[in-house]
């Protein structure tokens, strides 16, 4: 008879939906499916979406203090699974959970969903650097999204304690009853609409397409950063062939991804890891146009799954879009190859097997 495991997941859950919150929900669901596993949750989601991640505010401080009383749950679980932020404050807000877990000699699993943690540590000095190191050095097992991101945990724990767990996309995205069209560029953006995700670069590239009478249609989905809302809406108003479709989930997301044939993510987001949206786009047969940033090159290969273009460079993105306008047959070929690649590497079942192998 297998011994029952007790696991406490501490981190953000939907809503709002982000890559981390979605991943935590799936991790929770997978663990609850195991008959020998007891699962607890402390949801640390911050309800207000904006681009100022990692910046201190009293609103965030009081919000974070509100879930500290839930730390009592640590007494009833032997494994503590935490998905902290990647800034000093993003880690320190979990200090009470980490320190209590260490005091009780619980197993502490830190899952880093990005590529900024190591850079943040390098920039810190004095007491802040020591606090940052002390907290993360309590980690029993570190998890990163790909091999190239291991350096985010190796300053704090031995390399053999850092495991790789690639992201996934839900299997329902593989089901479609409609044939994808390859008559023109049908462009999708599916991410939070914020400057560092490259939304302004995309909108500028689309403006250039319209200026030069290039045939296309674009649909943009995601939550709008409220600090950039006015400027984003102003840019939308100048585009005739681009529509904002809001936040999409479930069947709406599936329909959007199956409608498109080209997925664009011009990200230079400092917290970026391995965007789930890219995997979702592959699952539904989209060509990927993105930047060579964070862990993206570990899952996207240039000229195989699509193309890389330069960061913060809408003109280079425009050139990539023009290339596919002139080579529509390549979109059809890559579309099928990306579906196969996804099925072989990034399904929920593969994520589940890797996760359980680590935990």
N, C-alpha and C positions, 0 to 999 in steps of 0.2 A: 504494500500500500504506500502510495506516494505521500510524503509529508506535505502538509498544507503550507503554502507560502503566503505571507501577508505583505502587500505592497501598497505604499502610499504615494500617489502621484501629486506633486506640487507644481503648479504652473498654470498658465492661461488655458481656458477652454472657450469654445464659441458661446455666446457672441461677445465681441466681434469675431468674425472668422479671419484668421491669419494662417500662415503656414504652420506656425508653432501650435496654435490652438487646435487646428484641425488634426495635426499629428497626435497631440495629446489625447484627443477624443478617441482616435482609432487605437492608440496604445491601450487606453482604458477598456475599450470594447473587446480587444483581443485578449487581454488578461482576464476579463470577466468570463470569457468563453471557456477558460481553463478550469476544470472541476476542482483542481487542487490549489486554487489561488483565491485569496480574499483581497479585494481591492478597495482602497479608500481614496478620497480626492479632497484637495484643497485648491479651489479655483481662485487664481490670482489675476484674472482678466481685468484690465483697465478699460472701462466702458467708453472713454472718450478717445476717438481716433485723431491723431495729428502726427506730423513728421518729427516733432521734437522728442524723439525717443532717447532715453538716457539722461535727459535734462531734469534737474531738480525743480520741484514746485511743491508748495504747501498742499495743494489739492491732492497730488500724488502721495505725499507723505501721510496725510490723514487717511487716504484710501488704503495704503499699504498697512498702516497700523490696525485697520479694521479687521484684517484677517489673521493677525497674530494670535488671538485667543484660540484659533483652531489648531494651534501647534500641539495641543493635548493629544491629537490623533497619532502623533509620532510614537507615543507610548504603546500603541496597539499594533504597530507594524514593524517588521524586521528589516524590510528593504524600503529605502526612501529614494524615490525617483524624482529628480528635480530638473526643470527646464528653465534655468535662470536667464536674465537678460545678459547682454554682452558688454555693458558699461560698468563703471564703478558702482553707481547707484543701482543698476540692474542686478548686480550680484549681492550688494549689501542688503537689499530689501529682503533677501532670503537668509540673512545671517542667523536669525533666531532659529530657523528650521535646521540649518546646517550644524550650528553649535549644539543644539539639543540632541540631534541625531548622533553626532560624534560622541557626546557625553554618554549616551545610552549604548554606544558601540554598535549602532545600526549600520547596515551596508548603505553607502551613499552613492547613488548613480547620478552623475551630472551629464545631461544630454544637451550638447551645444548645437543650436540650429543656425549656425552662421560662421562667419570668418573674421569676426572683429575682436573676439575675446583676447587673443594673443596680442593684437595690435594695441588694444586698450592697456594691457599690462605693461607693454614697453613704454607707453607714454606717461604712466603714473610715476610719481616720485614720493619719497618720504614715507610718512605713516600710512597714506592711502595705498601705496604699493605693498606695504607689509600686510595690511588688512586684507587686501585683495588676494595676495598669495596665501595667507593663513587660511582663509575660508575655502579656497579651491583646493588646497593641499589636503583637505579632509576627505576628498573624493576617493572612493574605493574603486569605482570603475567609471571611466569617461567614455562618452559616445559622441562621435562626430559623423558628419554626413558623407564624407569621402576621404580617401587616402591623403589628398593634398591638404586637408584641413586638420590633420592630427596635431600640427604645431600649435593649435589653440589650447590644447590640454597638456602637452609635454613640458611646459615650464613648471607645472604643478605636480604631476605624477609621472611614473615611469611609462615609457612608450608602450610596453607590453600590456599595460592596463587601459590603453585607449583602443576602443573598438570602433569599427566602421559599420554604420547602419544607414544605407542609402534611403532616400525618401521613396514615396510610392504615389500611385493615383488609384482611385477607387475603380473596381472592375466594371461597374455599371456603364462607364464611359466607352467600353468596348462594344456595347450593344447599340446598333443603329439600323434603321429601316430605310434610310435614304442614301442615295449615291452622292458622293461629293462632287461638286462642280469645279472644273478647271478651265473655264472659258475666260475668266478674268481674275485679278488678284482679289481675294476675299479675305481681308486682313482682320485679325483679332488681337486685341490687347485685353488680358485678363489678370489684373493685379490691382493693388491700391493705387489710386491716381495721386501720386506724389512726385515731387521734383526728382528725387534720387532714383526713383524707378524709371525715370526717363520719359515721363508722359509728355513733357514739352518738346523733347527731341522728336518723338513720334508725330505729334501734331504739326510740327514744322515740316517734317518729311512728307506728310500727307498734303500740306499746303503746296509744296513743290510739285507733287503729282498733279494736283488740280491746275496749278499755274501752267504746266506743260501739257495739259489735256490728256493725261494718262488715265486710261480706264481702270477704275478700281471701286471697291466698296469696303468700308471699314466699320466694325462694331467694337466699341470700347466698353468694358465692364469692370466694375470695382467700386470701392468706397472712395469718395473724394476727400482729400485732406482739406479740412475746413479753412486752414490758413491760406490755401491756394485756390479756393473755390471760385472766386470772382474771376481770376485770370484764366483758369481752365475753361470756364463757361464762355468767356469772351473768345477764346481760341476756337471752341466748338462752333460758335455762331458764324465763323468765317468759312466753314467747310460744308460743301454741298453733299458730299458722298460719305460723310462720316456721321455716325449716330452714337450717342451715349445710351446704353441699355440698362444702367444701374447695377445693382448687386445681384448676381445670378447664382442660383443653387440648384441642385438636383436636376430635374428634367430641363430646366431653362439653361443651365450650364451645358448640359449634354447637347442640347439643340444648337447652342451657339458654337461650341467647339466642332460639331459635325458640319455646321454651315461653312466654317472657315476653311481655307487651304493654306494660309500663311499666318503663323503666330509670331508676334513681335514683342520683345521685352528689352528695351534699351537701358537696362539697369546699371547703375553704379552705386547702389545702395550699400552703405558701409556695413549694415548688419546682414547682408545677403549671404545665403549659404548655398542651397540647392533648391531653387524654386519648384514647388509642387506644380505650379501652373505650366511649367515647361513639360513635365512628365504627362500632365493631363492633355496637353496639346499633341504630344507624340502618340498617346493612346488613341486619339481620334484622327490620326493621319494628317497632322499639319506639319508643314516645313517650318523649321525654327530659325528665326533671325534674332540674334541676341548678342550680348557683349561677352568678351573673354574675361569674366569677373567671378571672384570667389570660387565656389566649387562647380560652377557651370561647365568648365572644360572637362570635368571628370565624367559628365554624362552626355555632353553634346560635342560631336566632332565636326570640325569645319569641312565643308564640301561633301559631307556624308549625310548629316541630319539637317543641314541647312547652311547658314553662313554666320560668321562673326563679323561685326562691324565695330568701328572705333567708338569708345565711350564719349558721351557729350558731343557727338558729331552727327547732327541730323543730315548733313550732306552725304556722309558715308552710308548712312542708313538708306537714304534716297537712292544711292547708286546700287545697293543690294536689291531694293525693290524694283528698280529698272531692269536689273539683270533677270529677275524672274518673270517680269513682264515679257521679256524677249525670249524666255526659255520656259514656257509654260509646261512643256512635256517633262521637264525635270521635276516640277512640283508633283506631278502624278506619280513618278517613279519613287521619289523620296517619301511621299505619303505612305505608300505601302510598306516600304522598308522601315519607317519609323514605327508603324504599328507592330511589326514583328519584333523589332528591338525592344519596345516597351514590354510586350508579352514575355520576352525572355529574361527581363531584368527587374521590372519595377511594379509588379502586381502586388495586391494586398497580401496574397498568400506568401510571396517571397519575402515581403516585409515582416510578416508574422513569424516565419521560420527563422529569420535572422534575429529578430527581437527576442524570441524565446531562447535562442541559442546563447544570447548574451546574458539575459536575466535568469 
